[in-house]
Amino acid sequence: MSEITTVVLDAMGGDNAPAAMIDGAIDAISKEKNVKVILVGIEDVIRKGLEGKTYNPEQIEIVNATEVIETAEPPVHAIRRKKDSSIVVGMKLVKERKADAFVSAGSSGAILVGGQVIVGRIKGVDRAPLAPLIPTEKGVSLLIDCGANVDARPAHLLQFAKMGSIYMENVLGIKDPKVGIVNIGAEEEKGNALVKDTFPQLKELPGINFIGSVEAREIPHGQADVIVCEAFVGNVILKLYEGLGAVLVDKIKGGMMSTLRSKIGALLVKPALKTTLKTFDATEYGGAPLLGLNGLVVKTHGSAKAKEVTNTIIQCVTFKQQNISEKIKASIQAEEAAAE
């Protein structure tokens, strides 16, 4: 029997909590027998949400947390003041090695602060980036960073490239993943100061398959497996990606229902179209891990529904099985040893 992966789920975080969290957890343990989910939050609320549902009680545990960090609260203040919040209590379980991962759809700021302050960064990691998988023509790419470090330096982007390569090779099985840096043109001399400073250093970085600049229009085509940028640019790319995808899906559906002829055609292409659109559904790929920490912390969309929660929990199993944190740690330590 495979080793059990214990995932802490913030039952109170997100627009659809606690219902989506509870349903996602139940679905995850029904699909993956080697997962245990610890639901952290207001115990009475969680128990009420579990009433009448069928699940294996050995795979679900409840840990009470009496406070909730709201999205609008200042993150640092909230983490310090609300010691009994679901985010703080849940992350402490990861820090104390009582769980392998923490998943939340709650306050992004609190998750970023808590991840670095409570779980802690791997020694030698300067910044912990958020790294979601985004769908492309060729499969998926890793966008790193998409929201954690808006004032990154070249040294940070170099670490992002290394961590992203380790993730894609071990979690997705992509050997020698292609790494590109987001730029406004293909030429090396293009870009802002950060990109211009980082580009030549990425070219010389050992163990990285650097392919140069990646323009935004090439991202959906899957030009690079690892897309490196600072968080401001990454977040704009991610939000535009999600918004445009939703609009296109709505437009396609609307067009198919506009006339009798199109409705008949829609019935014929529906199975194939449904399969195609599914590959461009971000919720299929789980949440965004905060890489470079001493344990796994994953942020899902604030609007996450049960399916995304389920996929994120299952994503944590692969992360543990492939020992991603230890591989990142070994890579950083090897680099430090070589520099001495």
N, C-alpha and C positions, 0 to 999 in steps of 0.2 A: 504493500500500500504506500502511495506517495505521501510525502510530508504535508501536514496541514498548513495552509496559509491563513493567518488570522488577520482580518481586515476590520479596522475600526471605522464605522460609518457615522458621520455627524447627522443624526436623525432630525435635527432642528434647522439645518442650513438649507437655504434655497427657497425659491418662490413656491414650490410644490411640496414642501415638507409639512408634516412627516410622512404623508401618504405615499409619495413617490419613492422616498427612501426605504420605507418598509416593504413596499411592493418590489422594488428593485433588489433588495436584499433576499427576499424569499425566492425570487426568480433565479438569482445567482446561485443560491445553495441547491436549488433543484437541478441546475445545469452542471454544477461543479461540486462533486461530493467531497473534495479535499479542501473546501473553504469553510471557515467559521467567521461569522460576522458579529461584531460587537456593536450594537446600536447604542450610541451615547446621546443622552438628552433627558428631558423631563420624563421620568419613569412612568408616571400615570398616563401621560399622553401616548407614549410608545405602546404600553400594554393595551390601551384602548384601541389603538390602530391595528394591533395584532389579533384582536378578538375576531373569531369566526374564520380565520385564515388557516390553511393547512400547510404545515412545514415541519421539518425535523427540529425539535427543540434542542438537540445536542449541537446544532450548527448555528444557533442564534442565542446571543447573550445580551442582557441589558445592563448598562452601567449608568447610574443616575448622575445627571448634571443639572443643577437647578437654574442656571443662567444661560441666556442666549445673546451672542454678539450680533447686533443688527448691522446691516450693510452700511448705514450712514455714520456709524460710530468711528472716531479716529482710531486706526488699528493699534498703534502702540499703546495708547491709553486703555483701550478695551482689553488687550491681552494682559496688561498689568493689573487692571482693576477687577476684571471678571475672572477670578481664579477658578470658579466652579462652572465656567461656561463649557458647552459641549466641545468647542474647538480646543480649549486649553486642556481639559480632562482627557480628550481623545489623543492629543499629541503626546501627552505625558505617558500614555500607555505604550506608544511607539518608542519614546525615549528610554523607558524602563525595560524595553525588550519583551513586554507582555503582548505585543502585537507587531505584525510585520509591516503594516501600512495604515495610513489614515486617509480617508476620502471625505471631501466636503463640497457642497454646492453653495456654501455660505460666503461671507465677506471675503473677497479676494485679498484685500489689504491685511486682514487679520490672519489669513492662512499664510501669506508670505512672511509676515513678521513672526508668527508663531513657529513656522517651519524653521526659520533661521535662529530664533532665540531659544525655543524649547527643544526641538529635535537636534538642531545644531548642524553647521556645515562640516563637511569632511575637511580635515586639516589640509591646508594648501589650496582649497577652493575659495576664490575671492568673492564670487557672487553665485547665487543659486538661480538658474533661469527656469522659467516655465516653458515647457516644450510639448505642445500638442501635435498630434498627427493630423495632417490635412489631406483630403482626397485629391488625387491628380489623375491625369489620363493613364499613367503607367501603374497606378496603385496608390501609394501614400508617400508623403514627404514629412520630415520633422521640421517644424518651424521653431527656432530657438534663438532669441528669447521672444515671448509674445506678451509680456506684461510685468515682469518683475524688476527690471533694471533699465530705467529710462535714460540714465546718464552713464552708460558703460564706456570703458576704455578699451584700447586694443587688446590688452592682456586678458580682459574678460571674454572678448569674442574668441580669442584663441582657445580658451578653456571650453567655451560653448561648443566649438568645433570638435574638440576631443570628446567631450561628454556625449554630444549628439552622435558621433561616429560609433562610439561604444554601444549606445542604445540601439541604433539601427542595425548594427551587425548582430547583436545578441538577442534582441527582442523580435526583430523583423526578419532576421536571417539574411540580410543583404551584405554580402561579402565586399569589402573595400568600398563602402558607400561614398558616393560622390558628394563633395562639400562645395557649396557656393555661397558667396556673400551678396546680399541684396544691394543692388546699385542702380543708378539711373542710366547706365549704358554699359556696353560690353568692354570698353577700353579700360585699361588699368589706371589711366590718369583721371578717369571720371570719378565723381562722388564727392561727398563732404569730407571734412578733415579726418573724421573717425575711419571712414572706409579707406581713404588714401593711406592712412597710417597702418591700417590692419592688413590690407591686401598683400604687400610684399612679405609680411611676417607669416601669413597663412601659406604663401608659396614655399616658404622654407621650413614649415612645420613638419617634423618627422611623423610618419605614420598616418598622415592625412591625405586623402585623395582629393586635393583641391582643384576645382575646375575653373575657378575665376569668378567673375561677376555673373549674377543672375538678375535679369530685369523682371519686374513684377508680372509682365505678360507671359513670361516663360514658366512661372511657378505652376500654373494649372497643368502644364504639359509634362511636368515631372522632370525638368532639366537636371535638378539636383535632388539627392536623397536627404541631405541635411542643408537647411536654409538658415544661414547665420545672419543675425541682425541685432540691433539693440531694441529694447522693449517698445519704444514709441512706434518705431516702424513696424515691428512685428505685430503689435496690437491692431494697428490700422489695417494691415494685410488680413489678419484673421477676421476682424469685424466686417470688412468689405466682402471677403470671401463668403462669410455666412449670410450676409444680407443679400448679396447678389444671387447666391444659390437659392434662397427662399423665394426671391422674386421670379427667377426663371421657372422654378417648379410651378408657382401659381399661374404664370403666364401660359405655360404649356397646358396645364389642366384647363384653364379658361378657354384657350383656343380649341381644345378638343371637344369642349361642350358647347361651342358656339352655334353649330348647325347640325341638322340631322345627319348629313353625310360625315361630318367630322366625328359625331358620336359613334357611328358605325365603325369608322376607322379606328377610333379609340379602343373599341372592344377587341379589335384584331391585334393591336400593338400593345395592349395593356400589360401582358405578362413580361414581354421583353423590356418595355419601358420601365416597369416597376423594378426589375433587376438592375437596370442601368442607373436609375435614380438612387437606388439603395447604396451604390458604391460612392455616391457623392453626399451621403448623409453623415455629417460629422459625428452624430451620436453613436454611429456604428463602431467608432474607434476609441471609445472611452474618454477619459479626462486627460488633463495636461499634468504630467508629473513635474514636481519641482526637483530638478536634478542637482546632485552635488551635496545632498544631505546625508546624515548618518542613518537615516531611515527613509522609507518611502512616504511622501506626501503628495496627494493627487487632488487637483482642483477641477471640478466639473462645472459646467455652465450653471449660472444662477437659476436658469429656467429648466434645468435638467428634469426629465421625466424618468419613469421607472426603467425604460430600456437603456438609457445612457448610464444610469446608476449600475445596472446589472453588468454592462460591458466594462465599466470602470473597475468593478470588483474583480471580474475575471482577468482584466488586464494586470492587476496586482499579482496574480498567481504567476504569470509569465515573468514579471519583474523579479520576483523572489527566486523562481527556479533558475533564472539566468544570472542571479547574484550581481545585479547591475551596480549596486552601491559599492560592493567590494572591488569590482573591476575598475570603476572610476577612481576609487581610492588608490589602487595599485598603479594606475596610469599616472596620477598626480605625484605619488611618491617616487616613481621611477624618474619622472622629469626632475624633481627636486634633487634626487641623488646624482643625476647626470650633471646638474648645474654646479654641484659642490666641487 
